[in-house]
């Protein structure tokens, strides 16, 4: 079976909605779900996971003493563990990423067509500054030759994780992620240093391409986390209802993000009732003149 990695920590209310949407996705029961629980996780996560109707495994990250690299250790642990046991693919779905109906099948079909990509990403490309022409066709994807990476809507072939990512899963990185990235990826200092920034650097060095869907199949719904926004202070059920009330509405998401353009672009709701038939590549770079 292919494996879906779901990192979790202290937002079981978002996990609840994420899992509800997963159960609406085509063929969701065809996968094994690896819940990667970071040290100090909210115990409510266990109740939410217990109710999830699919084959699942829970991996609890033990205390490591890492500070800057704590979250990265948890996420990368999940990816590397999954790569050792999956049939072929490793899906990464953070606990606040809301996915659409053909999320899994689009990734599957894309990897069948493109054997030599670094990964597939079917969320909106947040790295873009009008680099590629985007068309409104649910069958189309494009191949980015830039260092475009994000841990939202991402799927890897296990061979990529084993060849390119696994060797950076080491004590030196987790103890000081900033120093490690500066030392091992010279000249690539403009990005974050946690797991997304690390993987983006790895992608750049690999010189492989990334495949993006023209029409997104998921989005980052979490308007609050350890480094962003204020957590809801109410009962669990009310938190879930509040998330459902806000996270599917573009204007409410703009408001909750205080109209900060960066956060709005990062958490823009998209249509989750998507359907494709035969995938086709359409890659056209826009003129920079």
C-alpha positions in Angstrom: 0.0 0.0 0.0 1.1 3.6 -0.5 1.4 5.6 2.7 -0.1 8.9 3.7 2.0 10.8 6.4 0.0 13.1 8.7 2.1 15.1 11.2 0.2 16.2 14.3 0.9 18.2 17.4 -1.6 20.5 19.2 -4.4 21.3 16.8 -6.8 18.2 16.9 -9.6 20.5 15.8 -8.0 21.0 12.5 -7.1 17.3 12.2 -10.8 16.5 12.7 -11.8 18.5 9.7 -8.8 17.3 7.6 -9.8 13.7 8.2 -13.4 14.4 7.4 -12.3 15.7 4.0 -10.0 12.8 3.4 -12.9 10.4 3.8 -14.6 12.2 0.9 -11.7 11.7 -1.4 -11.7 9.1 -4.1 -10.2 5.7 -3.0 -9.1 7.0 0.4 -9.2 3.6 1.9 -6.6 2.3 -0.5 -3.8 3.8 1.6 -2.2 3.3 5.0 -2.2 6.4 7.2 0.9 7.1 9.3 0.0 9.6 12.0 3.3 11.2 13.1 2.6 12.7 16.6 5.2 15.2 17.8 6.5 15.1 21.4 4.1 16.9 23.7 1.1 16.4 21.4 -2.4 17.1 22.5 -4.0 13.8 23.6 -7.2 14.8 21.9 -5.5 13.8 18.7 -5.7 10.2 19.7 -9.5 10.4 20.0 -9.8 12.0 16.6 -7.5 9.4 15.0 -9.4 6.5 16.7 -12.6 7.5 14.9 -10.9 7.7 11.5 -12.1 4.8 9.3 -9.0 3.6 7.5 -5.9 1.5 8.0 -3.7 3.5 10.3 -0.5 3.5 12.3 0.5 5.9 15.1 4.1 6.9 15.5 4.9 8.9 18.6 8.1 11.0 18.4 10.1 10.7 21.6 11.7 13.6 23.4 14.8 14.7 21.5 15.9 17.9 23.2 15.9 19.7 19.8 14.5 23.2 19.8 14.9 24.7 16.4 14.8 21.3 14.7 11.9 19.8 16.8 9.2 20.1 14.2 11.5 19.2 11.3 12.5 16.0 13.1 8.9 14.9 13.5 7.9 15.6 9.9 11.1 14.1 8.3 10.8 11.1 10.6 7.4 10.4 9.1 8.6 10.8 5.5 11.6 8.6 6.0 9.7 5.9 7.9 7.0 5.9 5.2 9.6 5.6 2.4 10.9 2.3 4.0 7.5 0.7 3.9 5.4 2.2 1.2 4.6 0.4 -2.1 5.8 3.4 -4.2 4.5 6.8 -3.1 4.6 8.9 0.1 1.8 11.5 0.5 2.4 14.3 2.9 -0.8 15.9 4.4 -0.3 18.3 7.3 -3.0 18.3 9.9 -4.4 21.6 8.5 -4.3 20.9 4.8 -7.8 20.4 3.3 -7.9 18.1 0.3 -10.3 17.7 -2.6 -12.2 14.7 -4.1 -9.6 13.6 -6.7 -6.5 14.5 -4.5 -5.1 10.9 -4.3 -5.9 9.8 -7.8 -4.4 13.0 -9.4 -1.1 12.4 -7.6 -1.2 8.7 -8.5 -1.9 9.4 -12.2 0.7 12.2 -12.3 3.5 9.9 -11.0 2.6 7.3 -13.6 3.2 9.9 -16.3 6.2 11.6 -14.8 8.8 9.1 -13.5 11.7 11.5 -12.9 10.2 14.4 -11.0 11.4 15.4 -7.5 7.7 15.5 -6.2 4.2 16.4 -7.2 2.4 19.3 -5.6 -1.3 20.0 -6.2 -1.9 23.0 -4.1 -1.6 26.5 -5.5 2.1 27.3 -6.2 2.9 29.8 -3.4 6.5 30.3 -4.8 5.3 31.8 -8.0 5.8 35.3 -9.2 3.9 34.8 -12.5 6.6 32.3 -13.8 4.1 30.0 -15.6 0.9 30.5 -17.4 -2.0 28.9 -15.4 -5.1 27.6 -17.2 -8.4 26.6 -15.7 -8.4 22.9 -16.8 -8.6 20.1 -14.2 -6.7 17.7 -16.5 -3.6 19.8 -16.8 -0.3 20.0 -15.0 3.0 21.8 -15.5 6.6 21.0 -14.8 8.5 23.7 -12.9 12.3 23.9 -13.5 12.6 26.5 -10.7 13.3 25.7 -7.0 9.5 25.7 -6.3 8.7 23.6 -3.3 6.2 23.7 -0.5 5.0 21.0 2.0 1.3 21.6 1.0 -0.3 19.0 -1.2 3.0 17.2 -1.7 3.7 13.6 -2.8 7.1 11.9 -3.3 8.2 8.7 -4.9 10.0 6.7 -2.1 13.2 6.6 -4.2 13.5 10.4 -4.0 13.3 10.4 -0.2 15.8 7.7 0.1 18.3 9.2 -2.4 18.1 12.9 -1.7 16.4 13.6 1.7 17.3 10.7 4.0 21.1 11.6 4.2 20.2 15.0 5.7 18.3 13.4 8.5 21.1 13.7 11.0 21.9 15.2 14.4 24.0 18.0 12.9 20.9 19.4 11.1 18.4 19.1 14.0 20.7 20.6 16.5 21.2 23.7 14.5 19.1 23.9 11.3 20.3 27.3 10.3 24.0 26.5 10.6 23.6 23.2 8.8 21.7 24.8 5.8 24.3 27.6 5.5 27.2 25.1 5.7 25.8 22.5 3.3 23.9 24.6 0.8 26.1 27.7 0.2 24.4 30.5 -1.6 20.9 29.3 -0.9 20.2 31.4 2.2 17.0 33.2 1.3 14.6 30.5 2.5 13.5 29.2 5.8 15.6 26.6 7.5 13.0 24.1 8.8 12.0 21.0 6.8 10.4 22.9 3.9 13.4 25.1 3.5 15.7 22.1 3.7 13.8 20.2 1.1 13.7 23.2 -1.2 17.5 23.4 -1.0 17.7 19.6 -1.7 15.4 20.1 -4.7 17.6 22.9 -6.1 20.8 20.8 -5.8 19.1 17.8 -7.4 18.2 19.8 -10.5 15.0 17.8 -10.9 11.7 19.3 -11.8 8.5 19.6 -9.7 5.1 18.9 -11.1 2.2 21.2 -10.2 -1.5 20.9 -11.0 -2.9 23.9 -12.8 -6.1 23.7 -10.8 -5.4 23.2 -7.1 -6.8 20.2 -5.2 -6.1 21.3 -1.7 -5.1 24.3 0.4 -3.5 25.3 3.7 -6.4 26.1 6.0 -4.5 26.6 9.3 -4.7 30.3 10.1 -3.1 29.7 13.5 -0.1 27.7 14.6 2.9 28.0 16.9 4.2 30.9 14.8 1.0 32.5 13.5 -2.3 33.8 14.8 -4.1 33.2 18.0 -5.5 29.8 19.0 -9.2 29.4 19.6 -10.2 29.3 23.2 -13.5 27.3 23.4 -14.6 23.7 23.6 -13.4 21.2 21.0 -16.7 20.9 19.2 -17.0 24.6 19.0 -13.5 24.9 17.6 -14.4 22.4 14.9 -17.5 24.3 14.0 -15.6 27.6 14.0 -13.0 26.2 11.6 -15.8 25.0 9.3 -17.5 28.4 9.5 -14.3 30.2 8.5 -11.9 28.0 6.6 -14.1 27.4 3.5 -14.9 31.0 3.0 -12.4 33.3 1.1 -13.6 36.5 2.6 -13.7 35.2 6.2 -10.2 33.8 5.7 -9.0 37.2 4.5 -10.5 38.7 7.7 -9.1 36.2 10.1 -5.6 36.7 8.5 -6.0 40.5 9.2 -5.8 41.1 5.4 -2.1 40.4 5.4 -1.4 39.5 1.8 1.2 36.9 2.6 -1.1 35.0 4.9 -4.1 35.4 2.5 -2.1 33.9 -0.4 -0.8 31.1 1.9 -4.4 30.1 3.0 -6.7 30.8 0.1 -9.6 28.3 -0.1 -10.1 26.5 -3.4 -12.7 24.2 -4.9 -12.5 20.8 -3.4 -15.0 19.1 -5.7 -12.5 18.4 -8.5 -12.4 15.7 -11.2 -9.9 14.7 -13.9 -9.9 12.2 -16.7 -6.6 12.0 -18.7 -3.8 14.1 -17.4 -1.9 16.4 -19.9 1.2 18.5 -19.5 0.9 22.2 -20.3 4.1 24.1 -19.4 4.5 27.6 -20.7 6.8 30.1 -19.0 5.6 33.7 -19.1 7.7 36.4 -20.6 9.9 38.3 -18.2 10.2 41.3 -20.5 
